[in-house]
């Protein structure tokens, strides 16, 4: 059991050492750039919809707050 733990540690350490090399980083970046761009392109409409809903909710909350303030002012004057 101890030997398998040591072997796992050495394998993990070797993998991390390989991933620290600049040429490997460059190749991984080249590999994942199209995938990330595709994900961003696919999520772009949903991001815009989410932002639009966020601003709509913000405007509705402002309207509710202003109506509440108006109601409290009118209630005090009565």
N, C-alpha and C positions, 0 to 999 in steps of 0.2 A: 504494500500500500504506500509506503514511504517512497519507494523507488518510482512508482507511477506519478506521485505528486511532484517529485523532482523532474521527471521527464516532461510533465505538463508545464512546469515552470520554465524549463529551458526552451521548450517549443514556443511558448508565449513570448519569452524574452527575445528569441530569434526573430519571431514575426514582428515584434515591435521595433527591433533594430533595423529590419528590412524596411519597414514603413517610415522610418526616420530619414532614410536616404532621399536626397533632393530629386534624383531622377525618377524614383518610384512615386514621389509626391506629384511630380509633373505628369507622369503617365496616368495616375489615378484621376487627377484633375481633368485631363483630356478625355478620360473615359466617362466621367460622371457629368461633365458640362452639358452634353446634349440631353441627358436624362433630366437634369434639373431644369433646363430651359423648357422641355416638354411639359413638365409638371407645372411650371409657372404659367405657361400658355394655357394649359387646361384649367387652372384655378383662377385665372384672371377675371372672367365674368363673375364668378362667385365672390371674389374680393370686391368688385364694384357694387354688386347687389348688397353685400354686407355693409359697405360704407354708406350706401344710400339709405338702407334701413336704419342704420345708426343715427344719421342726421335727421331722418323722419321722426324717430322716437325722441330725439333731443328737442325738436321743434314742438312735438306734441306735449312733452313735459313742460316746456316753457309756456305753452298756451294754457295748460291746466294750472300752472302756478300763477299766471296772471289772472285767470278767472277766479282762483281762490282768493287772491289779494283783493280783487274787486268785490267779491262777496263779503269778505271780512270788513272792508271799508264801509260798504252799504249797511251792514248789520250794526255797526257802531253808531252810525248817524240816525238810525231808527229809534 
